[in-house]
Amino acid sequence: MINALESSSTRPYLIRALYEWCTDNGFTPYVAVQVDDTVQVPREYVKNGEIVLNISFDATSSLKLGNDFIEFKARFAGTAREISVPVGRVLAIYARENGQGMAFPAPVPAAEGGAAAPTTPTATLTPSAALRLPLRDASRGTEGDAGKVVHLVSGAGADEAGAIGETSASPPEDPSDPPRPPASGGARPSLKRIK
């Protein structure tokens, strides 16, 4: 019998399910990706270490949504490119038209020697601040589109989302504290596109 620690990640299955939901409902599926050396994308479209890719049937060819990689061919400014994204680098998948989708925890950067990089209290964000971090929309390929930003906001935090890159004024929570349930009815997080 396999226990939860030995089972495979649910991320690729959720990505495939949301991709299918988007296409079945006529929406355009976008994936937000945190870029590092393992991600094969056109670097000229990467903004702040992130890129948003249109993975719709019309925008890609030879799309493979595997358990380890998302691979496809796409055109950027008229030039065909091979794209390869490790599933663990996907930050979110959502419908362009309404922002519905799912965000995933950001991958933890590995330090030299393969150990997880230590985190410092100054780099820690509160959950509400982390939900407001912008995802750049660089999938359209023109400089005029570089200012488009997608914010992850919760229902309660949507009213207080504020400026781009704004962080919370409250101190970071102690990681040893147990998680608290959402306040006021537990609104589900959603993606909000800001133009």
N, C-alpha and C positions, 0 to 999 in steps of 0.2 A: 504494500500500500504506500502511496506517495503522500508525504505530508506537504503542507503549504510552503515550507522553505525549499523543498526539492522540485516543486512544480514550475512550469515555464511561466514567463511573464504574461499578464493579460493584455499588455499594451498593444501588441500586434493584432490581437483578436478584436479589441475595441476599435482600433483604427479601421480595420476591414469592415466592421459592422457600421460605423458612422459613414464611411465612404459609400457603402451600399445604400444606406438611408438617404444620403444626399442625392445620389444618382436616381434612386427610385422616386424621389419627390421633385426632381427637376432642378435641384440646387447645384451650385458649383463648389466642390470640395477643395478647401485650402488646408495646407499643413504649415504650421510654424515650426521652424527648425533652429536649434542652437548649433551654430557652425563651429567645428574644430577641424583638425587634420584628418579625421576619419570620414568627414562629409565631403562628397564630391559634387560641388555646385559651382556655378560661375561666381568667382570671388568678387567681381566688380559689382554684383547686385547685393552683396552682404552688407548690412547696416547694423552697427553695434553688436556684431557677433551673431546676428539672426537673419534669417531669410524666410519669406512666406512664399510657398509654391502652390500654383494651381495644378492639381492632379486630376482634373476632369478628363473624361474621354476625349473631348475636343482639343485639349491642350497638350496631351501626351500621346506617345506611342510605345508599345511594348511595356506597359505598366505591369509591374510585379509587386504586389503587397505581401512580402514574405514575412516569416517570423523574425528574421534578423535584419533584413534590409528592405527599403522601398527603392525600387530601381525603375527608371523609365528614360525615354528620350524626349526632349522638349526643345523648342526654339526660343532663343533669347536674342532679340534684335535681328531676327532672320537667320541666325546661325544655329544649326542643330548641335545639341550638347547631350552627353551622357550624364545622367544624374543618379547618384547613389547616396542614400541617406540611411545610416543605422537607425533602426526603430527606436533605440534608446535615446536618440538625439531629438526626437519629435516632442515639441512642447505642447502642441495643440492640433486638433483637427476640427474644422468648423465649416459651416455653409456661408459662403460669401454674402448671400442675399439677406440672411436674417441673423447671422452671428451664432446660431445654435450649434453646439458641438461639445467638445470635451477638452479640457486642459489637463496636462500631465505634470507630475513633479519634474523640475529641471534636473538634468543629470548632474551628478557630483563629479567635479573635475578630479582626475587622478594625479597624485604627486609623483615625483621621480621615484622609481622603484616599485610602482604599482599600488602603493598604499593610498588610501583616500587622503585628500588634502585636508589639513587642519582648518577648521573654521574659527574665525575670531569674532568676538561679540560685536565689533564695529561693523562687520559685514553682514550681520544677521538682520533680516527684515521681519516685521510682524506679519502675520498672515494677511491682514487687510492691506498692508503696503505691497506685499508680493502680488496680490491680485490686481494691482493697478500698474504693474510694469508694462511698458509698451512693447508690442510686437510689430516690427516694421513690415510694411507691405511692399516688398521689392519685386514682386512677381510680375509686374507689368512692364518693367524694363526701361522706363524713361526717368530722367532726372526730376521731372515735375511730380512724379508719383512718390518720390522719396519721403515726402512729408506725411503720407498717410500712415496712420497708426491704429493698431487694434489694441484695446485695453481689456484685460480680464477684470471684470467687476462682479461682485456679488450683488444680490438684490438689495441688501441693506446698504452696501458700500457704493452703489451706483450714484446716489445723490451726493456723496462726498468725494467722488473720484478726483475732482480738481485738475490741477495742471499735469502735464506730461512729466513722468519721472518723479512725481511728488512722493515723499516717504512720510511715514507716520511720525508724529512728534512724540508718541509714547515710547518708553524704553522697550527693548526686545524682551520677550517673555522667556522665562527660565525653561530650557529644553527638558528639564527633569519633571516639570509640572505635567500632569495628565491633560490631554486635549479637552477643551470645553465645547459643549454642543453650541451650535449657532444660536444667536440671540434672536428674539422676535420671530418665531415661526419657522426659522430655518430656510430662508429663500435659497434656491439653487443658484450657483454661479452661472453666469452667462457671458458671452463675448459681446462686447459693444464696439462697433467700428466708429472711429472718429475721423472725420475728413478735415 
